[in-house]
Amino acid sequence: MDCKNHYGRSGVNTCSKCGDWVCEECTVQVQGRNICKNCIQEYIQKDETFIRKGTSRPDINGFLVFLFSFLPGAAHMYMGLSKIGLMFLTLFIGGFVLAEISALSFFSIAFSGILWVYCFFDARNMKHRIRHGEVKDDITPYLQYVKQHKSVFALVLIVLGGVTILRELQWFINRIFGYCNYFSGIYIDKILFAGFFIVVGLWLIATNRKKSNEEEEKDLTDHFNN
């Protein structure tokens, strides 16, 4: 039988996970078992959600979860998911801070409102999953989601930064032509903050494009090597 990854190369072992034949190069010994690299890679890339028998927590009080759910992240911390809870709480408070120091008050408050609704129902969902023995491995899935949709988040940052700059420039022009003595009225900090948004967005796009090019080159190299 041929190796499933290398056409024309004889398979010397069968993967104990998928049962396919693989060559010596594609075989990894794990506690005396032959496992192919594909299965190992698939296992690593899976959502960091797994089931552990006997780890259910019936001691979680549903009423306390309901009360804590009114503050994003608090219910998650109560259930032992401290990293997720801290992430949600930081994003929620950060939305209001952003509304105070930038010209994006509407977008920031809307973001915090949407996050509040999501956290409220997510806490209820997590309560049932933990009670049934399902354990959520903190923020890894969220980071993977952001990484996979890096271009979308970059575009959002650029648009928000552009909107902020346009608003502040309009304010500046009104001050110059309407009240020449009010040059100091322009909010330099807000423009710098918007510029930071745009720079981060461009950086995300650049790194995403670089990664795509590297993956294409790697695929071509693997194709010609095989």
C-alpha angles and dihedrals in degrees: 000000000000123000110262091227100041117046112217094018116112118243114233101180139034120228111244090214106047100013095230124139115252135178126243092266093056095046123098122188112225114177091329094313126115110233124174121234091243093062092046091050091047090051092051094047094049120108108277089244116117139161121242116188113228095021097100115127112216088169092078108114111224093204092053090048088053092051095045090048090074088072110055111241097012095095091049090052090049090054092051098260094121098160094051090045093050091048093052093044092050093049092047095050091038090060091060092044089052090050090055099048101036140046091250097088094133095049093043095050090044089052091050090049093051090046090051092054092046094049092047094058095034090058090055091048092048090050091060093044093051092047089056092050099262113140123201112212099222124254101339095103091049092051090048090052092052090047093051092049097039094133092055093051090046091053091049091052092049093049093048091047091049093050091051093050093048091051093049093046090051089051090048093051091049090052093048097049098031103037111015092184092060099076089126089060094082113104102233092176091059093051091049089049090051090048088054089054091052094046092050091048093051090047091053091051092047094049092045091051091047090051091049091051091049091051091050091050090048092050091050091048092050090047094054093041090055 
